Amino acid sequence: MTAVRRLSLVIAAFALVGACSPAPEPPWRPVDLPVSGTRVLGFVRTSSGIVMTGSVPGPSGRAPAAWSGGPAWTPLPLHPATGYGRQAELTLPAASGSELLALGSAYGGAHANPRPTIWTGSVAGGLTEHEQPVELLGGERAVTTSGSAAGPAGYVLTGQWDHRSGGVGAAIWTSADGASWALREDAALLSSAGEQTRVLAAASGGPGYVAVGDARSGLSVRPAAWTSADGSAWTRVSPPSPAGSASMWRVTCSATDCAAVGTTAEQRLACWHSSPSWTASAGGPVIPASQLLEVTGLTLDPSGHLDVTVKVDGAPRLWRVGPRCEDFAELPLPEAAQSLALIADGPDLLLATTTAAGSKVWRYPLPR
């Protein structure tokens, strides 16, 4: 056999081995869930670890559920007080130390309207529903509830409300104990004749509490933020826009700094940092105007990167960027999903993918 013939056989053998080798597996690792049919709709970090909230199959369709721990998840005790509480899905979790807040979401009545319920408690004692007047978060003046925060001074919910003064605009509800709640009618929150305000998310940290959203005047949309030391009185600040019109959609805070993400009018990802004063930047791809870009989730991982869930034309995607929207990367999802929830957990990203059949939870080792 000639040298050329031997070399050809060796090359062919290597090609055959390569053709038979399986493609590398994606780095997502599935996490066991305690109940079949579980829906995981939110994660929050507590002083004793991660808590996830959502629902499980129940006698009336769904039943509220929450778990602590990981990799083994322990159900939290739940204490519903109303019929809608017993069929709610727990969303918008927030925590301060081991203290917890969650919003229950159920639908009912002749028109299948949303029936929100409020739950507070602790990792050890579980979550208790506190029955509220229907008009607190619902009724004819209700628009939406979009964010939550928990801090040393108490609990905060944010959203939109049809105020008696100013009409539809930013709304904030507060509670010192989780049981008694009040809608704040601060002038800093209200819309005016030439401007409509909107709050989309909140976090504790920085000066106490921070809420973010936007203010619309005609065709112009400007980012807006509100701060409060204790939740009772709010001050509006005007962060810069990275490029023309922009909205702040999600925020996360440490004791000294807040990071927020949103979108620009040209449909790029926008990033803000609050310390020492608000700065703005934009990055990532420009999404075509025909495909609506929405930001649905945010977590800050140990490397300082922002991990962001978005929807593009209704389809969930997962983006990872540097603190000022630089070094954009899209992370492949482990499966097609209708919605996502995420949180950074040490060196990993914890992700819930939810479809009509329920949720799956995954771990992803974050790039260093």
Buried (B, 14 or more C-beta within 10 A) or exposed (E): EEEEEEEEEEEEEEEEEEEEEEEEEEBBBEBEBEBEEBBBBBBBBBEBEBBBBBBBBBEEEBBBBBBBBBEEBEBBEBBBBBEBBBBBBBBBBBBBEBBBBBBBBBBEEEEEEBBBBBBBBBBEEBBBBBEBEBEBBBEEBBEBBBBBBBBEBBBBBBBBBBBEEBEBBBBBBBBBEBEEBEBBBBEBBBBBEEBBBBBBBBBBBBBBBBBBBBBBEEEEBBBBBBBBEBBBEBEBBEBEBBEEBBBBBBBBBEEEBBBBBBBBBBBBBBBBBBEEEBBBBBBBEEBEEEEEBBBBBBBBBEBEBBBBBBBBEEEBBBBBBBBBBEEBEEBEBBEEBEBBBBBBBEEBBBBBBBEEEBBBBBBBEBEE
